[in-house]
Amino acid sequence: MNSWINLDALWRIIVVGLLAGAGLPALFAVGLLALAPQSRPDAPGTDRPTAGVLGYAVAGLCFAVVLAAIGWGIAVIVNHS
């Protein structure tokens, strides 16, 4: 163990930074992708394709996780000041 660098704290910072810095925007993008209409040219009588119930459920779950992470971050900031 280096006396100048706390390696235990360093790996924790890297993991949280990757999850919050890249993971949450990626999860938000998955939610937007789940809301995107799926084109089905073989479906008769459909003028406008929809995302479907599963798409809405996946998008809602992704957005709920992102909002929970934002709320947790705000709570951590408020409680530490």
KAWOFEN-V637435 format. One record per residue. N is the residue number from 0. RES is the residue in one letter. BURIAL is 1 if it has 24 or more other ideal C-beta (glycine too) atoms within 12 Angstrom, else 0. Layout:
# KAWOFEN-V637435
N/RES/BURIAL
N/RES/BURIAL
This chain:
# KAWOFEN-V637435
0/M/0
1/N/0
2/S/0
3/W/0
4/I/0
5/N/0
6/L/0
7/D/0
8/A/0
9/L/0
10/W/0
11/R/0
12/I/0
13/I/0
14/V/0
15/V/0
16/G/0
17/L/0
18/L/0
19/A/0
20/G/0
21/A/0
22/G/0
23/L/1
24/P/0
25/A/0
26/L/1
27/F/1
28/A/0
29/V/0
30/G/1
31/L/0
32/L/0
33/A/1
34/L/1
35/A/0
36/P/0
37/Q/0
38/S/0
39/R/0
40/P/0
41/D/0
42/A/0
43/P/0
44/G/0
45/T/0
46/D/0
47/R/0
48/P/0
49/T/0
50/A/0
51/G/0
52/V/0
53/L/0
54/G/0
55/Y/0
56/A/0
57/V/0
58/A/1
59/G/0
60/L/0
61/C/1
62/F/0
63/A/0
64/V/0
65/V/1
66/L/0
67/A/0
68/A/0
69/I/0
70/G/0
71/W/0
72/G/0
73/I/0
74/A/0
75/V/0
76/I/0
77/V/0
78/N/0
79/H/0
80/S/0
